[in-house]
Amino acid sequence: MSDSPIIGNSPRVTIVGAGRVGSTLAQRIAEKNLADVVLLDIVAGMPQGLALDLLEARGIESHNRQINGTNNYADTANSNIVVITAGFPRKPGMSRDDLLKVNAQIVVNAAKNAIAHSPNAIFIVVTNPLDVMTYLTWQTTGLPRNRVMGMAGVLDSARFETFVALELGVLPADVKAMVLGSHGDLMVPLSRYATVNGIPITELLSQKTIDDLVARTRNGGAEIVELMQTGGAFFAPASATSIMVQSILLNESRLLPMATYLQGEYGLNDVVIGVPCLLGNEGIKKIVEVNINDQERAALQTSAESVRGNITRALEILQET
């Protein structure tokens, strides 16, 4: 078997968790014609029904990807990518960290079962609190760090870009931004690096407006939870994850912010946090260290310390169960 996890002409992506994020991601992957999809969930019949629904749309959407629903990890064998979305979503008033106790065991079990059937897979974690769940997945699977990552920075950056575009009345695709740090209130949007067709937003917006947009970005997920009352975001998270899947399967080497295990980069060790990475068919090809100022570095350190504390809590919780 080759060292590359991409095998043959029909790559397979397993999505663990057939909720709103997982089922929307399955749709994105299939309709982009990126891979065959296995949708797994513990609820009997639900992933099978969703898969059948997606299959019935294939002719209309002009693709012929296989989409299978299952409750059995054996059906996920030989997946090139495993995406973990399983877990409880946030409710109004809950932080991502409130989910720590309930989701830690779910993610560990998912990682353990998935790696047993797909030892060559690359893992993408979406379950919150994302940085901690990515650490637990890395530790559980025993994989090298380049093959385990968390989807956060792509989503947070997209939210920042959206709010900048709305403020300026410009095409969203012309706005480029980068958000580092944890997926939560302590994320670090790099406003100095945000541009509209190459023009820094610092030349287009006042500092007060930029600060307001940064604050809204940090609260982006909670804003949707409060509006919906019955769940959280799923369209944008699915789109963000599908971009990562695409970059891996097509070996695009896209420079994307994502949660990864650090070993000295940015002065941080033994913690998972969002930083820019080149993403291709072997997973993370390179962690890119951009120049950050003292204020940004301090914010990133604070973000990392918060994640590290939650990792410790999660490990203690798992030892108790």
C-alpha positions as CSV (number, residue, x, y, z in Angstrom):
1,M,0.0,0.0,0.0
2,S,1.3,3.5,-0.9
3,D,2.2,6.1,1.8
4,S,-0.5,8.3,0.4
5,P,-4.0,7.9,1.9
6,I,-5.6,8.6,-1.4
7,I,-6.2,5.3,-3.1
8,G,-7.5,4.7,-6.6
9,N,-10.1,6.7,-8.4
10,S,-13.0,6.5,-5.9
11,P,-11.9,8.0,-2.6
12,R,-14.2,7.4,0.4
13,V,-15.1,9.8,3.1
14,T,-16.8,8.7,6.3
15,I,-18.8,11.1,8.3
16,V,-19.4,10.1,11.9
17,G,-22.6,11.8,13.0
18,A,-25.6,12.3,10.7
19,G,-27.0,15.4,12.3
20,R,-27.4,18.7,10.5
21,V,-23.6,19.3,10.0
22,G,-22.9,15.7,9.0
23,S,-25.8,15.3,6.6
24,T,-25.1,18.7,5.0
25,L,-21.5,17.8,4.6
26,A,-22.4,14.5,2.9
27,Q,-24.5,16.5,0.5
28,R,-21.6,19.0,-0.2
29,I,-19.1,16.2,-0.8
30,A,-21.3,14.2,-3.1
31,E,-22.6,17.1,-5.1
32,K,-19.1,18.5,-5.6
33,N,-18.3,15.0,-6.9
34,L,-15.4,14.7,-4.5
35,A,-15.8,11.2,-3.1
36,D,-18.2,8.4,-2.1
37,V,-19.7,9.0,1.3
38,V,-20.5,6.8,4.3
39,L,-22.8,8.4,6.8
40,L,-22.7,6.8,10.2
41,D,-24.8,7.4,13.2
42,I,-25.9,5.5,16.3
43,V,-29.6,6.2,15.6
44,A,-31.0,3.2,13.8
45,G,-32.4,4.0,10.4
46,M,-31.6,7.7,10.4
47,P,-28.3,7.6,8.3
48,Q,-29.8,5.0,6.0
49,G,-32.8,7.3,5.4
50,L,-30.6,10.3,4.8
51,A,-28.4,8.4,2.4
52,L,-31.4,7.2,0.4
53,D,-32.7,10.7,0.2
54,L,-29.4,11.9,-1.1
55,L,-29.2,9.0,-3.6
56,E,-32.5,10.0,-5.0
57,A,-31.2,13.4,-5.8
58,R,-28.2,12.1,-7.8
59,G,-29.8,12.3,-11.2
60,I,-31.0,15.8,-10.6
61,E,-27.6,17.0,-9.3
62,S,-25.7,15.1,-12.1
63,H,-23.3,13.0,-10.1
64,N,-23.0,9.2,-9.5
65,R,-21.3,9.1,-6.1
66,Q,-22.2,6.3,-3.8
67,I,-23.8,7.4,-0.5
68,N,-24.3,4.8,2.2
69,G,-25.9,5.1,5.6
70,T,-25.0,2.8,8.4
71,N,-24.8,2.1,12.2
72,N,-21.8,-0.2,11.9
73,Y,-18.2,1.0,11.7
74,A,-17.3,-2.1,9.7
75,D,-19.1,-0.4,6.8
76,T,-16.6,2.5,7.0
77,A,-13.6,0.4,6.2
78,N,-10.8,1.8,4.1
79,S,-11.9,5.4,4.3
80,N,-9.5,8.0,3.0
81,I,-10.9,10.7,5.3
82,V,-12.9,10.4,8.5
83,V,-14.9,13.5,9.7
84,I,-16.1,13.4,13.2
85,T,-19.2,15.6,13.7
86,A,-20.9,13.4,16.4
87,G,-21.8,15.0,19.7
88,F,-24.3,17.2,21.4
89,P,-24.9,20.6,19.9
90,R,-24.9,23.8,21.9
91,K,-28.1,25.2,23.3
92,P,-28.8,28.9,24.1
93,G,-26.6,30.1,26.9
94,M,-24.2,27.2,26.6
95,S,-20.5,27.8,25.7
96,R,-18.5,25.3,23.6
97,D,-16.7,24.3,26.7
98,D,-19.9,23.3,28.4
99,L,-20.0,20.5,25.9
100,L,-16.7,19.1,27.1
101,K,-18.0,16.4,29.4
102,V,-20.7,15.0,27.2
103,N,-18.7,15.1,24.0
104,A,-15.3,13.8,25.1
105,Q,-16.4,10.2,25.4
106,I,-18.4,10.3,22.2
107,V,-15.4,11.6,20.2
108,V,-12.9,9.1,21.8
109,N,-15.2,6.2,20.9
110,A,-15.7,7.4,17.4
111,A,-12.0,7.9,16.8
112,K,-11.2,4.5,18.3
113,N,-13.7,2.6,16.1
114,A,-13.0,4.5,13.0
115,I,-9.2,4.1,13.1
116,A,-9.6,0.4,13.6
117,H,-11.3,0.1,10.2
118,S,-9.4,2.8,8.4
119,P,-5.8,2.9,9.7
120,N,-4.7,5.1,6.7
121,A,-7.3,7.7,7.1
122,I,-6.9,11.4,7.7
123,F,-9.1,12.7,10.5
124,I,-11.0,16.0,10.6
125,V,-12.8,16.9,13.8
126,V,-15.8,19.2,13.9
127,T,-17.3,18.4,17.3
128,N,-17.1,21.1,19.9
129,P,-15.2,22.1,21.9
130,L,-13.2,21.6,18.8
131,D,-9.6,22.1,19.8
132,V,-10.0,19.7,22.8
133,M,-11.8,17.1,20.7
134,T,-9.0,17.3,18.1
135,Y,-6.4,16.7,20.8
136,L,-8.4,13.7,22.0
137,T,-8.7,12.3,18.5
138,W,-4.9,12.7,17.9
139,Q,-4.2,11.0,21.2
140,T,-6.7,8.2,20.7
141,T,-5.7,7.3,17.2
142,G,-2.0,7.5,17.7
143,L,-1.6,9.1,14.3
144,P,1.1,11.5,13.4
145,R,-0.1,15.1,13.9
146,N,-0.3,15.8,10.1
147,R,-3.2,13.4,9.8
148,V,-5.4,14.8,12.6
149,M,-6.9,18.3,12.4
150,G,-9.8,20.4,13.5
151,M,-12.1,22.5,11.4
152,A,-12.4,25.9,13.0
153,G,-10.2,28.5,11.4
154,V,-11.8,28.1,8.0
155,L,-15.3,28.7,9.5
156,D,-14.2,31.6,11.7
157,S,-12.3,33.2,8.9
158,A,-15.4,32.9,6.6
159,R,-17.5,34.6,9.3
160,F,-15.0,37.4,9.6
161,E,-14.9,37.8,5.8
162,T,-18.7,37.8,5.7
163,F,-19.0,40.6,8.3
164,V,-16.3,42.7,6.5
165,A,-18.1,42.2,3.2
166,L,-21.4,43.2,4.7
167,E,-19.9,46.3,6.3
168,L,-18.2,47.5,3.1
169,G,-20.9,46.3,0.6
170,V,-18.3,44.3,-1.4
171,L,-18.3,40.9,-3.0
172,P,-17.6,38.3,-0.2
173,A,-15.2,36.4,-2.4
174,D,-13.0,39.5,-2.6
175,V,-12.4,39.5,1.1
176,K,-9.6,37.4,2.6
177,A,-9.0,36.9,6.3
178,M,-7.2,34.6,8.7
179,V,-8.4,33.7,12.2
180,L,-6.0,31.9,14.5
181,G,-6.4,30.5,18.1
182,S,-9.1,28.4,19.7
183,H,-12.6,28.0,18.3
184,G,-14.3,30.2,20.8
185,D,-14.4,33.5,22.6
186,L,-10.6,33.7,22.6
187,M,-10.0,33.2,18.9
188,V,-7.5,35.6,17.3
189,P,-8.7,37.3,14.1
190,L,-5.6,38.8,12.4
191,S,-7.2,42.0,11.2
192,R,-3.9,43.4,10.0
193,Y,-3.8,40.6,7.4
194,A,-7.4,40.9,6.3
195,T,-7.8,42.4,2.8
196,V,-10.3,43.3,0.1
197,N,-8.6,42.5,-3.2
198,G,-5.2,43.1,-1.7
199,I,-6.2,46.3,0.1
200,P,-5.8,46.0,3.9
201,I,-9.1,46.6,5.7
202,T,-7.2,48.9,8.1
203,E,-7.3,51.4,5.1
204,L,-11.0,50.9,4.5
205,L,-12.5,50.8,8.0
206,S,-12.0,52.6,11.3
207,Q,-10.4,50.7,14.1
208,K,-13.7,50.9,16.1
209,T,-15.5,49.2,13.2
210,I,-12.8,46.6,12.9
211,D,-13.0,45.9,16.6
212,D,-16.8,45.5,16.4
213,L,-16.4,43.0,13.5
214,V,-13.8,41.0,15.4
215,A,-16.2,40.9,18.4
216,R,-19.0,39.7,16.2
217,T,-16.7,37.0,14.6
218,R,-15.9,35.7,18.1
219,N,-19.6,35.5,18.9
220,G,-20.5,34.2,15.4
221,G,-21.6,30.7,16.5
222,A,-23.4,31.9,19.6
223,E,-25.3,34.5,17.6
224,I,-26.8,31.8,15.4
225,V,-27.6,29.6,18.4
226,E,-29.5,32.4,20.1
227,L,-31.5,33.2,16.9
228,M,-32.4,29.6,16.1
229,Q,-33.0,28.5,19.7
230,T,-33.2,24.8,18.6
231,G,-29.7,24.2,17.4
232,G,-26.6,25.8,15.9
233,A,-24.9,26.6,12.6
234,F,-24.6,23.8,10.1
235,F,-24.5,25.2,6.5
236,A,-21.3,27.2,6.9
237,P,-19.6,24.6,9.1
238,A,-20.3,21.9,6.4
239,S,-19.0,24.2,3.7
240,A,-15.8,24.9,5.7
241,T,-15.2,21.2,6.2
242,S,-15.9,20.4,2.6
243,I,-13.1,22.8,1.6
244,M,-10.7,20.9,3.8
245,V,-11.9,17.6,2.3
246,Q,-11.4,19.0,-1.2
247,S,-7.9,20.3,-0.5
248,I,-6.9,16.8,0.7
249,L,-8.5,14.7,-2.0
250,L,-7.4,16.9,-4.8
251,N,-4.0,17.7,-3.3
252,E,-4.6,21.4,-3.6
253,S,-2.1,22.5,-1.0
254,R,-4.4,25.3,0.2
255,L,-3.2,27.6,2.9
256,L,-6.0,27.3,5.5
257,P,-6.2,28.0,9.2
258,M,-7.0,24.8,11.2
259,A,-6.6,23.3,14.6
260,T,-3.4,21.2,14.8
261,Y,-1.0,19.8,17.5
262,L,1.9,22.2,18.0
263,Q,5.4,21.2,18.9
264,G,7.2,24.6,19.4
265,E,5.5,26.5,16.6
266,Y,4.4,30.0,17.7
267,G,6.2,29.2,21.0
268,L,3.5,26.7,22.0
269,N,3.9,23.0,22.9
270,D,1.6,20.0,23.6
271,V,-1.6,21.9,22.7
272,V,-4.0,21.9,19.7
273,I,-4.9,25.3,18.4
274,G,-5.7,27.0,15.1
275,V,-2.8,28.1,12.9
276,P,-2.2,28.5,9.1
277,C,-1.4,25.2,7.4
278,L,-0.8,23.9,3.9
279,L,-3.3,21.1,3.4
280,G,-2.8,18.3,0.8
281,N,-3.2,14.6,0.2
282,E,-1.0,13.6,3.1
283,G,-2.8,15.9,5.5
284,I,-1.0,18.9,6.8
285,K,2.1,19.4,4.7
286,K,3.4,22.4,6.6
287,I,2.6,24.6,9.5
288,V,3.1,28.2,8.4
289,E,4.4,30.7,11.0
290,V,3.4,34.2,10.1
291,N,4.8,37.3,11.7
292,I,2.5,38.3,14.6
293,N,3.0,41.3,16.9
294,D,3.3,41.2,20.7
295,Q,-0.4,41.8,21.2
296,E,-1.4,39.0,18.8
297,R,1.1,36.6,20.3
298,A,-0.2,37.3,23.8
299,A,-3.7,36.7,22.6
300,L,-2.7,33.4,21.0
301,Q,-0.9,32.4,24.2
302,T,-4.0,33.1,26.3
303,S,-6.1,31.2,23.8
304,A,-3.7,28.2,24.1
305,E,-3.7,28.2,27.9
306,S,-7.5,28.1,27.9
307,V,-7.4,25.1,25.5
308,R,-4.7,23.4,27.6
309,G,-6.8,23.7,30.7
310,N,-9.8,22.1,29.0
311,I,-7.6,19.3,27.6
312,T,-6.5,18.5,31.2
313,R,-10.2,18.6,32.3
314,A,-11.2,16.3,29.5
315,L,-8.5,13.8,30.3
316,E,-9.6,13.8,33.9
317,I,-13.2,13.2,32.9
318,L,-12.2,10.3,30.7
319,Q,-10.2,8.7,33.5
320,E,-13.2,8.9,35.7
321,T,-15.5,7.1,33.3
